Amino acid sequence: MDITLFAAVGFLFAAYAVVGNDALQTLGTFIASNSRIHWFWLFLFAAIILIVTFTYGWVINDGDPSYGRLANAKKYPAIEVQWYHTLPPLVLLVITRFGVPVSTSFMVLTVFASIGGLSSMLQKSLIGYGLAFAIGLGVFLITSQTVEKYFRKTEHQQHHSVWVLLQWATTGYLWSVWLIQDFANIFVFLPRQLSVVEGFTGLFAIVALLCYTFANKGGPVQRVLNSKTAVTDIRSATIIDFIYASLLFYFKELNNIPMSTTFVFLGLIAGREYGFALTQKAISLVKTSTTVLSDISKAYIGLVLSIDMAVFLPFLARGLASGEFPIGELIPSASYMTFICTANLLLIPVVLHLMKKEAWRMVLLTVLLGSATTAFFLMPIS
């Protein structure tokens, strides 16, 4: 399969969406807490890990840098990239500027995936959220009155230099396993096996975009993160990053199905917040529930938007090419139609909650999302 103009454009959009937006999920704290170090040295550290991770994956997988995430041709077929394939990463670039925690995996990969690919990716991501939530809750229930309590008391003291070393090591660990998961979101636009020239030209483009991100101190997304976060304790952040990285490593080893790293991150943070709320009187359980449900709601909007684009963009492209828009070809099966309709109908209570966070709306939304998730696992789409 040749690399067309749309494939190259889509690749660049996706690369910047991942490196300039989604990557700050792993590198944001690292950039903020090392602001006194010149950005070039931070970039060089991240770039070396990126190059090593890419090269190792490309070599052991015979030219496939996605670490086998796209190897299942039935779920993620290699197709000729059209103009509409480039729109999801472009949309992602726009909406993440507003601080919406959108999953790059769903936004980019869904338009390429078959129904089976979408179903398995969503199942793994939901399991990832649940496991991360449970581990985050358990860990921070235990540490909130011991380790974290000590961190809060000594927040403004000079920390031991070993924490700087631990943070850099943990960031490297997290950055590498995160890249293994998210390389698929970038290289889905290119052939599944890349030559030396193709592979390392793509790598050079990613490194250049990473350099721009660091030179710009993270850009608008980093400024959104800084505005929402008070002083970040490097010790607490290191612990969070290590747990997050270990969860991604577990799912990497579990199977080759792509998943949303954003869902795992949101689950871990939600469990952490509930751990604090249940052990500290100063933190309101209701306020925590409101925040967690709002993050879920924003991620859900991004998920439905990506699914709708995967359904309607190819249909629109075929219609524009043929001059006909047969509705019967829009959704191929009854179960898939039920899934699409239900997903879009749930946007109503989601948006209502974001507009006005009342207790009854929160309860209703929790019940509806919980019921829909249960139904999805019991009756998979086909």
QUISULBEL-V135989 format. One record per residue. N is the residue number from 1. RES is the residue in three letters. PSI is psi as a letter, one per 30 degrees, with the letter a starting at -180 (999 if undefined). Layout:
N;RES;PSI + N;RES;PSI
//
This chain:
1;MET;k + 2;ASP;l + 3;ILE;j + 4;THR;l + 5;LEU;e + 6;PHE;e + 7;ALA;e + 8;ALA;e + 9;VAL;e + 10;GLY;e + 11;PHE;e + 12;LEU;e + 13;PHE;e + 14;ALA;e + 15;ALA;e + 16;TYR;e + 17;ALA;e + 18;VAL;e + 19;VAL;e + 20;GLY;f + 21;ASN;d + 22;ASP;e + 23;ALA;f + 24;LEU;f + 25;GLN;e + 26;THR;e + 27;LEU;f + 28;GLY;e + 29;THR;e + 30;PHE;e + 31;ILE;e + 32;ALA;e + 33;SER;f + 34;ASN;h + 35;SER;f + 36;ARG;f + 37;ILE;k + 38;HIS;k + 39;TRP;f + 40;PHE;e + 41;TRP;e + 42;LEU;e + 43;PHE;e + 44;LEU;e + 45;PHE;e + 46;ALA;e + 47;ALA;e + 48;ILE;e + 49;ILE;e + 50;LEU;e + 51;ILE;e + 52;VAL;e + 53;THR;e + 54;PHE;e + 55;THR;e + 56;TYR;e + 57;GLY;e + 58;TRP;e + 59;VAL;e + 60;ILE;f + 61;ASN;g + 62;ASP;h + 63;GLY;g + 64;ASP;j + 65;PRO;f + 66;SER;g + 67;TYR;h + 68;GLY;g + 69;ARG;f + 70;LEU;g + 71;ALA;f + 72;ASN;j + 73;ALA;f + 74;LYS;e + 75;LYS;e + 76;TYR;i + 77;PRO;k + 78;ALA;j + 79;ILE;l + 80;GLU;k + 81;VAL;k + 82;GLN;l + 83;TRP;e + 84;TYR;f + 85;HIS;f + 86;THR;f + 87;LEU;e + 88;PRO;e + 89;PRO;f + 90;LEU;e + 91;VAL;e + 92;LEU;e + 93;LEU;e + 94;VAL;e + 95;ILE;f + 96;THR;f + 97;ARG;f + 98;PHE;g + 99;GLY;g + 100;VAL;k + 101;PRO;i + 102;VAL;k + 103;SER;j + 104;THR;e + 105;SER;e + 106;PHE;e + 107;MET;e + 108;VAL;e + 109;LEU;f + 110;THR;e + 111;VAL;f + 112;PHE;f + 113;ALA;l + 114;SER;l + 115;ILE;e + 116;GLY;e + 117;GLY;e + 118;LEU;e + 119;SER;e + 120;SER;e + 121;MET;e + 122;LEU;e + 123;GLN;e + 124;LYS;e + 125;SER;e + 126;LEU;e + 127;ILE;e + 128;GLY;e + 129;TYR;e + 130;GLY;e + 131;LEU;e + 132;ALA;e + 133;PHE;e + 134;ALA;e + 135;ILE;e + 136;GLY;e + 137;LEU;e + 138;GLY;e + 139;VAL;e + 140;PHE;f + 141;LEU;e + 142;ILE;e + 143;THR;f + 144;SER;e + 145;GLN;g + 146;THR;d + 147;VAL;e + 148;GLU;e + 149;LYS;e + 150;TYR;e + 151;PHE;e + 152;ARG;e + 153;LYS;e + 154;THR;g + 155;GLU;e + 156;HIS;g + 157;GLN;l + 158;GLN;k + 159;HIS;l + 160;HIS;k + 161;SER;f + 162;VAL;f + 163;TRP;e + 164;VAL;e + 165;LEU;e + 166;LEU;e + 167;GLN;e + 168;TRP;e + 169;ALA;e + 170;THR;e + 171;THR;e + 172;GLY;e + 173;TYR;e + 174;LEU;e + 175;TRP;e + 176;SER;e + 177;VAL;f + 178;TRP;e + 179;LEU;e + 180;ILE;e + 181;GLN;e + 182;ASP;f + 183;PHE;e + 184;ALA;e + 185;ASN;f + 186;ILE;e + 187;PHE;g + 188;VAL;f + 189;PHE;f + 190;LEU;l + 191;PRO;l + 192;ARG;f + 193;GLN;k + 194;LEU;k + 195;SER;l + 196;VAL;e + 197;VAL;e + 198;GLU;e + 199;GLY;e + 200;PHE;f + 201;THR;e + 202;GLY;e + 203;LEU;e + 204;PHE;e + 205;ALA;e + 206;ILE;e + 207;VAL;e + 208;ALA;e + 209;LEU;e + 210;LEU;e + 211;CYS;e + 212;TYR;e + 213;THR;e + 214;PHE;e + 215;ALA;e + 216;ASN;g + 217;LYS;h + 218;GLY;f + 219;GLY;a + 220;PRO;e + 221;VAL;e + 222;GLN;e + 223;ARG;e + 224;VAL;e + 225;LEU;e + 226;ASN;e + 227;SER;f + 228;LYS;f + 229;THR;k + 230;ALA;a + 231;VAL;k + 232;THR;k + 233;ASP;k + 234;ILE;e + 235;ARG;e + 236;SER;e + 237;ALA;e + 238;THR;e + 239;ILE;e + 240;ILE;e + 241;ASP;e + 242;PHE;e + 243;ILE;e + 244;TYR;e + 245;ALA;e + 246;SER;e + 247;LEU;e + 248;LEU;e + 249;PHE;e + 250;TYR;e + 251;PHE;f + 252;LYS;e + 253;GLU;f + 254;LEU;e + 255;ASN;l + 256;ASN;g + 257;ILE;k + 258;PRO;l + 259;MET;l + 260;SER;j + 261;THR;f + 262;THR;e + 263;PHE;e + 264;VAL;e + 265;PHE;e + 266;LEU;e + 267;GLY;e + 268;LEU;e + 269;ILE;e + 270;ALA;e + 271;GLY;e + 272;ARG;e + 273;GLU;e + 274;TYR;e + 275;GLY;e + 276;PHE;e + 277;ALA;e + 278;LEU;f + 279;THR;f + 280;GLN;k + 281;LYS;f + 282;ALA;f + 283;ILE;k + 284;SER;k + 285;LEU;e + 286;VAL;e + 287;LYS;e + 288;THR;e + 289;SER;e + 290;THR;e + 291;THR;e + 292;VAL;e + 293;LEU;e + 294;SER;e + 295;ASP;e + 296;ILE;e + 297;SER;e + 298;LYS;e + 299;ALA;e + 300;TYR;e + 301;ILE;e + 302;GLY;e + 303;LEU;e + 304;VAL;e + 305;LEU;e + 306;SER;e + 307;ILE;e + 308;ASP;e + 309;MET;e + 310;ALA;e + 311;VAL;e + 312;PHE;e + 313;LEU;e + 314;PRO;e + 315;PHE;e + 316;LEU;e + 317;ALA;e + 318;ARG;e + 319;GLY;e + 320;LEU;e + 321;ALA;e + 322;SER;f + 323;GLY;g + 324;GLU;k + 325;PHE;i + 326;PRO;j + 327;ILE;e + 328;GLY;f + 329;GLU;f + 330;LEU;e + 331;ILE;k + 332;PRO;f + 333;SER;l + 334;ALA;e + 335;SER;e + 336;TYR;e + 337;MET;e + 338;THR;e + 339;PHE;e + 340;ILE;e + 341;CYS;e + 342;THR;e + 343;ALA;e + 344;ASN;e + 345;LEU;e + 346;LEU;f + 347;LEU;f + 348;ILE;e + 349;PRO;f + 350;VAL;e + 351;VAL;e + 352;LEU;e + 353;HIS;e + 354;LEU;f + 355;MET;e + 356;LYS;j + 357;LYS;i + 358;GLU;l + 359;ALA;e + 360;TRP;e + 361;ARG;e + 362;MET;e + 363;VAL;e + 364;LEU;e + 365;LEU;e + 366;THR;e + 367;VAL;e + 368;LEU;e + 369;LEU;e + 370;GLY;e + 371;SER;e + 372;ALA;e + 373;THR;e + 374;THR;e + 375;ALA;e + 376;PHE;e + 377;PHE;e + 378;LEU;e + 379;MET;i + 380;PRO;k + 381;ILE;l + 382;SER;999
//
